[in-house]
Amino acid sequence: MNETRKRVLVAGTFDIIHAGHIYLIREAAKLGDVYVVVATDRNRELFSGERPIISQEQRLEVIKNIKNVKEARLGRNDNDTLKTVEEINPHIILLGPDQKYSIDILKEGLKQKGINHIEVRRLENYYDKYELHSSSLIKRKIVERFKEK
């Protein structure tokens, strides 16, 4: 095992996998070994007000089997979401371009936990090569299709 490779953490719901998710993981892999934290059903609902379509167990299984993912695990259901970050101890946290997480708030939280050696970046490029480039767009199209019938 190559210990010099950086650990790169990405996190998200990964509800309906699409090309943007693959792009994020591929870009993270350019920086090092990719560790993915999949949001629990409870936390997704807590933070967005909406339950995922796909169960957390199924979302985790899919992510574990995506090329370039070294390790994937479920997030926590407690209020200490940074505990998982401590356990993985990444060199880099890579946020997706549409994640509503503030880099400054994240850095402050890491600093308060004494793990402020982690570099926090946001992927600047939004992958919109295809019409259905987000889970919400895919869901909307499904609803529209069923309304047509």
Residue pairs with C-beta under 8 A, 6 or more apart in sequence:
5 32
5 33
6 31
6 32
6 33
6 90
6 91
6 92
7 32
7 33
7 35
7 88
7 89
7 90
7 91
7 92
8 28
8 29
8 31
8 32
8 33
8 34
8 35
8 90
8 91
8 92
8 93
8 94
9 35
9 36
9 37
9 85
9 88
9 90
9 92
9 93
9 94
10 24
10 25
10 28
10 34
10 35
10 36
10 37
10 93
10 94
10 95
10 96
11 36
11 37
11 38
11 39
11 75
11 93
12 21
12 24
12 36
12 37
12 38
12 39
12 96
12 99
13 38
13 39
13 44
13 48
13 52
13 59
13 135
14 21
14 36
14 38
14 39
14 59
14 62
14 63
15 44
15 52
15 53
15 54
15 59
15 135
16 53
16 54
16 135
16 138
16 139
17 62
17 63
17 66
18 130
18 132
18 133
18 134
18 135
18 138
19 127
19 129
19 130
19 133
20 96
20 126
20 127
20 128
20 133
20 134
21 66
22 66
23 127
24 94
24 96
24 123
24 127
25 34
25 36
25 66
25 67
25 68
25 69
26 68
27 94
27 123
27 125
28 34
28 68
28 94
29 68
31 92
31 94
32 91
32 92
33 70
33 71
34 68
34 69
34 70
35 69
35 70
35 71
35 72
35 73
35 88
35 90
36 63
36 69
36 71
36 72
36 73
37 72
37 73
37 74
37 75
37 84
37 85
37 88
38 56
38 59
38 60
38 63
38 72
38 73
38 74
38 75
39 47
39 52
39 56
39 75
40 56
40 74
40 75
40 76
40 77
41 51
41 52
41 55
41 56
42 77
43 75
43 76
43 77
43 81
44 50
44 51
44 52
45 51
52 59
53 139
54 62
56 74
60 72
60 73
60 74
63 69
63 72
64 72
71 88
73 84
75 81
75 84
76 83
76 84
82 109
82 110
82 113
82 115
85 93
85 110
85 115
85 118
86 113
86 115
89 115
90 118
91 118
91 119
92 118
92 119
92 120
92 121
93 106
93 118
93 119
93 120
93 121
94 121
94 122
94 123
95 101
95 103
95 106
95 120
95 121
95 122
95 123
96 122
96 123
97 122
97 123
97 124
97 125
97 126
98 126
98 134
99 122
103 120
103 122
106 120
107 116
107 120
110 116
110 118
110 120
126 133
127 133
131 137
132 138
132 141
